[in-house]
């Protein structure tokens, strides 16, 4: 073991986002796809969603993108042997960019 | 006859590992280790490998059999068709033939303080535990340090600094013990500790004692993540 193993790491926070995104994606995403992708376009159900729905959607989008970024980062790191210091800013940066797009579209 | 194709590496003779074939008699109750011992005793006394108990307890005879990390005492020749290829455990430096260097592994084990850490006076009597308190860590105490989980772990093979499945499971064996008062957070919550694990799960598949090190690591990830966000919480 080397001494570098003792330094502080941002991984717990990134893992919580990854973990939360995984739960959200598994539990909520299929329901949202059903409501917004199938039922609403078919005119089934009440199209007048309360205004706070958009905030919930923003949280869902952010967590799902963070989950995807984390998974893509580690997949590329281990398959292509690319360094985390290069992959992490790109992966999480794209997740943040996607969230900004969601903010512009929804708010 | 069964053909064993055994990896040989003799420092000073072989520039790199080479395969050598040996014929061993067919016996339904022979494990791979019995085949190797037949070779050692009757064919080629220069073949080197570790073994001791022959009953899956000592953890000495881990090798790569037809590409899979296995205890050779519990892996039977009759279960294989054709040539059986025996190599040293992947992911470890080879000292000679099927013998690998276990020093880095032993350093990892000792780095997690694998003992009961107590503060204050020595106890006057034994610590009583309920069956539930025993059950909380018993599974992780079944590890025999055979290193099959390290050989199966793609993260460890890519990064030898990774603390690895057995050491983290051993840390959890003490973390979850009601008698322990230690704190292994600074060793475990690092890039080379639990955060190096990407939950491939091969460690658990390879474990001959059903320790489930992958579960131990994921459980400590949650513990470490909660402690990182809420430092005053002790799980």
Contacts between the chains, C-beta under 8 A, distances in Angstrom:
chain1	res1	chain2	res2	distance
A	1	B	107	6.2
A	1	B	108	6.4
A	1	B	111	5.3
A	1	B	161	6.7
A	1	B	163	7.4
A	1	B	192	7.1
A	2	B	161	6.0
A	2	B	192	7.7
A	4	B	192	7.7
A	5	B	161	6.9
A	5	B	163	7.6
A	5	B	187	7.5
A	5	B	190	4.8
A	5	B	191	7.3
A	5	B	192	4.4
A	5	B	193	7.0
A	6	B	186	6.4
A	6	B	190	6.8
A	7	B	190	7.3
A	7	B	191	7.9
A	9	B	189	7.0
A	9	B	190	5.9
A	9	B	191	5.1
A	9	B	195	5.9
A	11	B	189	7.9
A	11	B	191	6.4
A	11	B	195	3.7
A	12	B	189	6.4
A	12	B	195	7.2
A	12	B	221	7.9
A	12	B	224	5.5
A	12	B	225	4.2
A	12	B	227	7.9
A	12	B	228	3.7
A	12	B	229	7.2
A	13	B	225	7.6
A	13	B	228	6.6
A	13	B	229	7.1
A	15	B	195	6.8
A	15	B	221	6.0
A	15	B	225	5.6
A	16	B	225	4.9
A	16	B	229	6.8
A	19	B	222	7.8
A	19	B	225	7.4
A	74	B	198	4.9
A	78	B	154	6.8
A	78	B	155	7.3
A	78	B	158	6.3
A	78	B	198	6.8
A	81	B	158	7.6
